[in-house]
Amino acid sequence: MGYSTQHIAKALREARENKGLSQRELSQSAGVPQSHISKIENGNVDLRLTSLVELARALDLELTLVPRNTVPAVQSIVRTSAPSTSPDRAIARKAHNELARLRDTIDHPSHTALARNQLDQFHRYLRELQHFRLSQSDLKSIQETHKALTEFLAHPENRYTIEKSLQQIQELRNHLVHQRPTTLPSARPAYSLDEDDNA
């Protein structure tokens, strides 16, 4: 792998880590197999243009050809606009890891207590939440949701805990959609608050 390709692979890995995404989550967003993302990041495969475009879109990056003499100016702009608060990135990464843990708990094959509509709701909210840079309070909400879910899975007869868990993740989703801009570049439809349809 040449220097320029290594530089691109390193930039993709850093962008993924800064967004707090695992390779698996990036794979789901970009439609590129996780094993291929791993090979790209480790320099074990030549990067195809189609893969590069899909990964860049999922990571909120834009591919642009610029005249060589303007590269220093472009790099300077990129450096000054990059997120500089590493604690925020660490919190976002931890929150996204918690989302993945919540998804793994929901998808565990031994958990049959969840109804199909509940599974669908959880998956929809988790899919939408992965597109935001999450804060410390968001992390706390996700952890509380996970706690309520595990309580329900341990005692499925207590229907209140699953309703509480769904309500918590729904409220977080609604808050982020209506209060904070998404970090993804693609245009998204206007969202409306979800009605509580799990009664």
QUIUR-V274494 format. One record per backbone hydrogen bond with DSSP energy under -0.5 kcal/mol. NH is the residue of the N-H (numbers start at 1). CO is the residue of the C=O. E is the energy in kcal/mol with one decimal. If there is no record, write none. Layout:
[[NH:CO:E] [NH:CO:E]]
//
This chain:
[[6:2:-2.5] [7:3:-2.6] [8:4:-1.8] [9:5:-2.6] [10:6:-2.6] [11:7:-2.2] [12:8:-2.5] [13:9:-2.3] [14:10:-2.6] [15:11:-2.3] [16:12:-2.3] [17:13:-2.5] [18:14:-2.7] [19:15:-1.4] [20:17:-1.3] [21:16:-2.2] [26:22:-2.4] [27:23:-2.4] [28:24:-2.0] [29:25:-2.0] [30:26:-3.0] [31:27:-2.1] [32:27:-0.6] [37:33:-2.0] [38:34:-2.4] [39:35:-1.9] [40:36:-2.5] [41:37:-2.7] [42:38:-1.8] [43:40:-1.2] [44:39:-2.9] [45:39:-0.7] [48:46:-0.6] [52:48:-2.4] [53:49:-2.5] [54:50:-2.1] [55:51:-2.7] [56:52:-2.6] [57:53:-2.3] [58:54:-2.0] [59:55:-1.5] [60:57:-1.4] [61:56:-3.0] [64:62:-0.6] [66:64:-0.6] [70:67:-2.1] [71:68:-1.4] [74:70:-2.3] [75:71:-2.9] [76:72:-2.0] [77:73:-2.1] [78:74:-2.4] [79:75:-2.4] [80:76:-2.1] [81:77:-1.6] [82:78:-1.0] [86:84:-1.2] [88:85:-0.5] [89:85:-1.6] [90:86:-2.7] [91:87:-2.4] [92:88:-2.7] [93:89:-2.8] [94:90:-2.4] [95:91:-2.8] [96:92:-2.4] [97:93:-2.1] [98:94:-2.2] [99:95:-2.0] [100:96:-2.0] [101:97:-2.2] [102:98:-2.6] [103:99:-2.6] [104:100:-2.4] [105:101:-2.1] [106:102:-2.3] [107:103:-2.4] [108:104:-0.7] [108:105:-0.7] [111:108:-2.0] [112:110:-1.2] [119:115:-2.4] [120:116:-2.5] [121:117:-2.1] [122:118:-2.6] [123:119:-2.7] [124:120:-2.3] [125:121:-2.5] [126:122:-2.7] [127:123:-2.3] [128:124:-2.0] [129:125:-2.5] [130:126:-1.4] [131:128:-1.4] [132:129:-1.8] [134:132:-0.9] [139:135:-2.4] [140:136:-2.1] [141:137:-2.0] [142:138:-2.4] [143:139:-2.4] [144:140:-2.4] [145:141:-2.2] [146:142:-2.5] [147:143:-2.3] [148:144:-2.4] [149:145:-2.3] [150:146:-2.6] [151:147:-2.1] [152:148:-2.0] [153:149:-2.6] [154:150:-1.8] [155:151:-1.7] [158:155:-2.3] [159:157:-1.4] [161:158:-0.9] [162:158:-0.6] [163:159:-1.9] [164:160:-2.6] [165:161:-2.2] [166:162:-2.5] [167:163:-2.3] [168:164:-2.4] [169:165:-2.0] [170:166:-2.2] [171:167:-2.6] [172:168:-2.0] [173:169:-2.2] [174:170:-2.7] [175:171:-2.5] [176:172:-2.4] [177:173:-2.6] [178:174:-2.0] [179:175:-1.9] [180:176:-2.0] [183:131:-1.8] [197:195:-1.6]]
//
